[in-house]
Amino acid sequence: MYCEIESRFNMKAIVFDDESLTVGDKVYPYSTIEKLEVTSAPLFSTYGIMTLRADGRDVTVPFPRSAAGKLRRAIQEYEHLRDIAAQTSGVHPDPSGSAAYKMDPYEEAKKLKELLDLGIITQEEFERKKKEILNL
């Protein structure tokens, strides 16, 4: 994954890469990000606001309003990758965002099979994880 929102005026560049989000010169590894969303993009404003919660702190990041669609797509891709990583670890974010919960083992096995079919994990990883989640 790679997405860059160029800097404009006094706004810092925003770069999504495979392992982290960079805002200006500050790097936020994905593992430290608790929440990431566009919280404001007023219709007639020249900028929008992205809120980033990392290490227990909220950081507001202005971005050019013209890049709102691109930024939303980058956030969706980040969330998709985060969900895949959570599925392979067996711990999933609670929809309320308050805690983690375990997925049904059979549903988790089906998700693992999808990852195998997509070539994201190897046959050995699939077999090992399947035995682990089904307690075999």
N, C-alpha and C positions, 0 to 999 in steps of 0.2 A: 504494500500500500504506500502510495506517495501522493500527497496533495499539498500544494503551496498557495497560500493567500498572500499576495505581495503586500509589502508595506506601502502605505499611502499617508501623506500628510504627517501627523504625529503618531500614527498607528504602527504597531510593530508587525513584522511578518509573522505568519502562523504557518508552521510546517508539520504535517503528519507524515511520519515515516513508519518503518516496520516495527520499531520498538518504543518510540517516544513521540511526544508532542513538544515542539519547540515554539516558544513565543518570544520573539526578539532574541535575546541571548540566554533566556531561561529554558532549561530542558526539563520536561516532566515525563519520566518513564511511565508507560501505561500502567504498570503495576501499582503506581502511587495515586492514580486518578480514580476518585470515587464517584464523580459526577461530571458530565460534560454536556452542555446544552446551549442552544441559542435562546437567550432569555428575553431579548428585545431587539426588534428590527423595525422601528417606527416607519410608517409609510413615507412620510415626507422628510425624513432625516437622511443625512449623508452617511450615517454609520449605524451599526447594530452592536449589540453586546452579547458576547459569549461568556457564560459562567463556567468556571473550571474549579472543581473542588478536589484538592490534592493535599495529602498529609493533614487533613482536618481543617484546612483553610479554604475559604472561597476567594477566587481571583477573578476579577472582571476584566475581560479583554475586548476592547473595541475593535471592530473590523469594518471595512468598507461595505456599505449596505449592498452595493452591486455584487458582492461576493457571497451574499446570504445563501443562495441555492447551492453553490459549490461547497460552502462550509457545512451546510446541513447534510449533504451527501457524504462528506468526509466523516462527519460524526456518525452517520448510519453505518459506514464501513468499519469504523473503529468499534462500534457496538457489536457488529456482526462478528468481527475477529475476537472480541472479548468473550462473546457467547460461545464460540467454538472452543476457545481455550478453557472456558469453564466446564464445558461438556467433557472434554478429555480429562480434566482433573477430577470430575465427579462432584464438584461444589458449584452451585449455581446461584447467581444473584436473586434475591427475593424481589418480586415485582414491586414491593413497597420500598425497596432500597434499604431496609433496616437490618437485614440479617441474611445469612446464607442458609440454604436448605438442601437436602439430598433429593435427587430425582428418583423416581421409581426405577428400580434396577432394570426392568425389562424395557422401559422407555430409553434408558441410558444405553442399553445394548443396541437398540435400534439406531440411535444416533451414532454410536461407534461404527456400526455397519455402513451408515451413510458416509462417514469420514473415510472408511476403508475404500468404498466404492469410488469416492472422489480422488483417491490417491493421496489424501492428506496424512494418513497414518499407514504403517506397514502391516502386513499380515501378522507378524510377530507381536507388534504392539497391540493389534486388535485382540489376538488370542489371550495375551497376558492380561489386558484390561478387562476383557469379558469374564475371565475366570475370577478376577478380583471382585468385580461388581456383582457377580452371581454367586459368590462364595463357593466356588467349585474347587 
